[in-house]
């Protein structure tokens, strides 16, 4: 996992589905949750809505191939703080993560609608 190789970032858990993700978020209360838009048991947007109940202090970043205005708007309404398209180079994702780690208000939401 590329993120685990970054000295200034700590990956505390990883999963690929909504239910495991919610359980891990409840357990770890992470600063930031990186979420794919498409999950096998639901959508990343639905996950974010539920995440806000289980880990309200966790900021969320969606990573997706679908970066349409409609999808970004839905993500923002669900409480997503940042949205990075999968077509973006890795340094763009890393910069978004680092800015969010400094606090959600330090992230310029130009990547959302």
Backbone as CSV, one residue per row, in Angstrom:
resi,resn,N_x,N_y,N_z,CA_x,CA_y,CA_z,C_x,C_y,C_z
1,UNK,0.848,-1.174,0.000,0.000,0.000,0.000,0.896,1.240,0.000
2,UNK,0.705,2.075,-0.973,1.540,3.258,-1.165,1.511,4.197,0.040
3,UNK,0.363,4.403,0.639,0.250,5.340,1.761,1.098,4.905,2.945
4,UNK,1.225,3.615,3.177,2.009,3.101,4.299,3.494,3.408,4.140
5,UNK,3.933,3.717,2.940,5.345,4.033,2.702,5.675,5.500,2.963
6,UNK,4.662,6.315,3.224,4.880,7.738,3.482,5.200,7.921,4.960
7,UNK,6.391,8.449,5.256,6.867,8.552,6.640,5.961,9.396,7.531
8,UNK,5.304,10.379,6.963,4.483,11.279,7.780,3.019,10.865,7.863
9,UNK,2.665,9.727,7.271,1.283,9.246,7.317,1.231,7.900,8.028
10,UNK,0.155,7.683,8.760,-0.015,6.405,9.448,-1.341,5.782,9.022
11,UNK,-1.250,4.622,8.398,-2.444,3.870,8.021,-2.785,2.977,9.209
12,UNK,-3.970,3.187,9.798,-4.330,2.407,10.985,-5.232,1.225,10.676
13,UNK,-5.885,1.251,9.531,-6.751,0.142,9.143,-7.086,0.266,7.663
14,UNK,-7.463,-0.854,7.069,-7.887,-0.859,5.668,-8.932,-1.948,5.490
15,UNK,-9.924,-1.657,4.671,-10.964,-2.616,4.358,-11.559,-2.256,3.006
16,UNK,-12.461,-3.071,2.526,-13.029,-2.808,1.209,-14.544,-2.811,1.183
17,UNK,-15.189,-2.723,2.363,-16.649,-2.731,2.358,-17.199,-1.817,3.449
18,UNK,-18.466,-1.484,3.316,-19.113,-0.522,4.213,-19.130,-1.020,5.652
19,UNK,-19.629,-2.225,5.890,-19.806,-2.712,7.255,-18.488,-2.824,8.014
20,UNK,-17.461,-3.377,7.386,-16.145,-3.455,8.041,-15.575,-2.065,8.263
21,UNK,-15.781,-1.194,7.291,-15.287,0.176,7.415,-15.911,0.903,8.586
22,UNK,-17.212,0.740,8.770,-17.886,1.389,9.894,-17.404,0.824,11.226
23,UNK,-17.211,-0.483,11.286,-16.713,-1.105,12.517,-15.314,-0.594,12.844
24,UNK,-14.454,-0.512,11.842,-13.092,-0.015,12.068,-13.091,1.464,12.455
25,UNK,-13.954,2.246,11.843,-14.040,3.669,12.180,-14.510,3.849,13.619
26,UNK,-15.487,3.060,14.033,-15.962,3.113,15.423,-14.833,2.770,16.387
27,UNK,-14.069,1.755,16.038,-12.988,1.278,16.904,-11.826,2.264,16.982
28,UNK,-11.403,2.810,15.834,-10.177,3.616,15.775,-10.405,5.128,15.810
29,UNK,-11.603,5.597,15.446,-11.895,7.030,15.392,-10.775,7.787,14.651
30,UNK,-10.557,7.455,13.384,-9.437,8.041,12.635,-9.637,9.532,12.342
31,UNK,-8.523,10.212,12.115,-8.581,11.622,11.725,-9.147,11.760,10.319
32,UNK,-8.788,10.826,9.455,-9.169,10.879,8.048,-9.539,9.490,7.552
33,UNK,-10.588,9.431,6.749,-11.007,8.174,6.125,-10.977,8.390,4.617
34,UNK,-10.239,7.550,3.934,-10.148,7.567,2.475,-11.115,6.510,1.953
35,UNK,-12.082,6.928,1.124,-13.176,6.051,0.724,-13.295,6.004,-0.796
36,UNK,-13.456,4.802,-1.328,-13.766,4.640,-2.743,-15.266,4.873,-2.908
37,UNK,-15.658,5.397,-4.023,-17.072,5.657,-4.268,-17.866,4.360,-4.428
38,UNK,-17.271,3.348,-5.041,-17.964,2.079,-5.282,-17.429,1.007,-4.338
39,UNK,-18.316,0.510,-3.481,-17.964,-0.552,-2.540,-18.894,-1.736,-2.793
40,UNK,-18.468,-2.961,-2.493,-19.280,-4.124,-2.830,-20.637,-4.181,-2.122
41,UNK,-20.744,-3.574,-0.952,-22.008,-3.646,-0.212,-22.682,-2.282,-0.034
42,UNK,-22.339,-1.328,-0.896,-22.974,-0.016,-0.825,-22.110,1.035,-1.503
43,UNK,-22.557,2.272,-1.406,-21.780,3.341,-2.036,-20.920,4.058,-1.001
44,UNK,-19.840,4.646,-1.459,-18.990,5.433,-0.588,-19.737,6.615,0.015
45,UNK,-20.677,7.167,-0.727,-21.455,8.299,-0.219,-22.346,7.853,0.934
46,UNK,-22.989,6.698,0.797,-23.786,6.168,1.906,-22.899,5.854,3.110
47,UNK,-21.718,5.333,2.832,-20.769,5.054,3.917,-20.449,6.336,4.681
48,UNK,-20.195,7.425,3.964,-19.855,8.697,4.608,-21.014,9.178,5.475
49,UNK,-22.223,9.055,4.986,-23.392,9.456,5.796,-23.424,8.681,7.115
50,UNK,-23.185,7.393,7.049,-23.181,6.563,8.256,-21.948,6.846,9.120
51,UNK,-20.833,7.095,8.476,-19.597,7.384,9.204,-19.777,8.578,10.137
52,UNK,-20.497,9.569,9.703,-20.692,10.772,10.505,-21.394,10.457,11.820
53,UNK,-22.152,9.357,11.873,-22.793,8.943,13.122,-21.839,8.158,14.018
54,UNK,-20.960,7.367,13.414,-20.074,6.485,14.168,-18.730,7.120,14.528
55,UNK,-18.265,8.027,13.708,-16.968,8.686,13.933,-17.098,10.138,13.459
56,UNK,-17.849,10.956,14.191,-18.179,12.312,13.726,-16.982,13.239,13.536
57,UNK,-15.866,12.944,14.162,-14.686,13.814,14.024,-13.785,13.410,12.859
58,UNK,-14.113,12.312,12.206,-13.295,11.834,11.086,-13.618,12.619,9.821
59,UNK,-12.605,13.212,9.219,-12.769,13.857,7.916,-12.787,12.753,6.859
60,UNK,-13.437,13.008,5.745,-13.529,11.989,4.702,-13.091,12.543,3.356
61,UNK,-12.387,11.692,2.625,-11.923,12.004,1.279,-12.381,10.869,0.380
62,UNK,-13.081,11.204,-0.682,-13.504,10.181,-1.655,-12.516,10.154,-2.812
63,UNK,-12.167,8.942,-3.198,-11.304,8.686,-4.346,-12.149,7.908,-5.342
64,UNK,-12.309,8.448,-6.558,-13.226,7.797,-7.500,-12.874,8.085,-8.949
65,UNK,-13.267,7.158,-9.816,-13.163,7.377,-11.254,-14.270,8.313,-11.726
66,UNK,-15.405,8.295,-11.032,-16.545,9.135,-11.394,-16.404,10.479,-10.695
67,UNK,-15.884,11.447,-11.411,-15.727,12.770,-10.791,-16.651,13.798,-11.451
68,UNK,-17.858,13.331,-11.803,-18.837,14.236,-12.404,-19.312,15.264,-11.380
69,UNK,-19.830,16.355,-11.872,-20.356,17.415,-10.998,-21.447,16.863,-10.085
70,UNK,-22.319,16.013,-10.628,-23.407,15.427,-9.847,-22.861,14.590,-8.680
71,UNK,-21.876,13.749,-8.967,-21.292,12.902,-7.925,-20.597,13.741,-6.866
72,UNK,-19.855,14.758,-7.293,-19.179,15.640,-6.334,-20.190,16.382,-5.471
73,UNK,-21.285,16.781,-6.067,-22.336,17.473,-5.319,-22.951,16.547,-4.271
74,UNK,-23.234,15.306,-4.646,-23.764,14.324,-3.691,-22.769,14.079,-2.562
75,UNK,-21.494,13.987,-2.908,-20.455,13.752,-1.902,-20.387,14.917,-0.920
76,UNK,-20.416,16.123,-1.434,-20.361,17.303,-0.567,-21.570,17.344,0.364
77,UNK,-22.753,17.014,-0.160,-23.963,17.005,0.662,-23.891,15.949,1.758
78,UNK,-23.173,14.864,1.514,-23.027,13.796,2.508,-22.000,14.144,3.578
79,UNK,-21.205,15.185,3.341,-20.208,15.583,4.324,-18.773,15.308,3.931
80,UNK,-18.568,14.900,2.695,-17.201,14.665,2.221,-16.443,15.991,2.205
81,UNK,-15.234,15.973,2.727,-14.435,17.187,2.797,-13.613,17.379,1.527
82,UNK,-13.195,16.269,0.900,-12.382,16.365,-0.312,-12.713,15.217,-1.252
83,UNK,-12.456,15.454,-2.533,-12.758,14.487,-3.584,-11.580,14.511,-4.542
84,UNK,-10.976,13.357,-4.765,-9.846,13.260,-5.694,-10.195,12.207,-6.734
85,UNK,-10.071,12.558,-7.994,-10.305,11.613,-9.071,-9.171,10.605,-9.161
86,UNK,-9.503,9.359,-9.456,-8.469,8.323,-9.564,-7.508,8.586,-10.716
87,UNK,-7.905,9.422,-11.645,-7.021,9.734,-12.767,-5.919,10.724,-12.365
88,UNK,-6.050,11.328,-11.186,-5.047,12.282,-10.717,-3.770,11.543,-10.334
89,UNK,-2.617,12.190,-10.510,-1.368,11.550,-10.095,-1.313,11.411,-8.565
90,UNK,-0.567,10.433,-8.094,-0.454,10.145,-6.658,-0.093,11.380,-5.840
91,UNK,0.819,12.249,-6.295,1.129,13.432,-5.480,-0.083,14.320,-5.174
92,UNK,-1.076,14.353,-6.051,-2.292,15.133,-5.799,-3.059,14.518,-4.621
93,UNK,-3.191,13.203,-4.618,-3.853,12.518,-3.515,-3.087,12.733,-2.211
94,UNK,-1.780,12.585,-2.258,-0.974,12.758,-1.043,-1.089,14.174,-0.493
95,UNK,-1.105,15.153,-1.355,-1.257,16.543,-0.896,-2.621,16.758,-0.255
96,UNK,-3.668,16.194,-0.835,-5.005,16.317,-0.250,-5.038,15.674,1.136
97,UNK,-4.447,14.507,1.270,-4.407,13.821,2.566,-3.643,14.656,3.582
98,UNK,-2.503,15.178,3.190,-1.696,15.972,4.128,-2.418,17.252,4.553
99,UNK,-3.093,17.878,3.634,-3.852,19.086,4.000,-4.983,18.741,4.955
100,UNK,-5.672,17.665,4.694,-6.752,17.256,5.586,-6.221,16.853,6.959
101,UNK,-5.050,16.267,6.983,-4.440,15.889,8.267,-4.149,17.116,9.120
102,UNK,-3.892,18.236,8.477,-3.660,19.490,9.220,-4.973,20.076,9.714
103,UNK,-6.072,19.551,9.237,-7.392,20.019,9.635,-8.225,20.294,8.408
104,UNK,-9.484,19.856,8.419,-10.339,20.015,7.242,-10.453,21.447,6.739
105,UNK,-10.325,22.424,7.619,-10.449,23.808,7.163,-9.231,24.262,6.374
106,UNK,-8.121,23.520,6.462,-6.933,23.904,5.698,-7.007,23.413,4.258
107,UNK,-8.015,22.594,3.956,-8.152,22.059,2.606,-9.061,22.968,1.808
108,UNK,-8.559,23.493,0.736,-9.364,24.349,-0.142,-10.299,23.453,-0.928
109,UNK,-11.588,23.657,-0.801,-12.552,22.741,-1.380,-12.796,22.981,-2.871
110,UNK,-11.815,23.469,-3.562,-11.975,23.685,-4.998,-12.231,22.379,-5.730
111,UNK,-11.848,21.259,-5.120,-12.063,19.974,-5.798,-13.508,19.488,-5.659
112,UNK,-14.290,20.133,-4.816,-15.711,19.813,-4.714,-16.469,20.814,-5.567
113,UNK,-17.790,20.610,-5.758,-18.525,21.485,-6.682,-18.443,22.963,-6.336
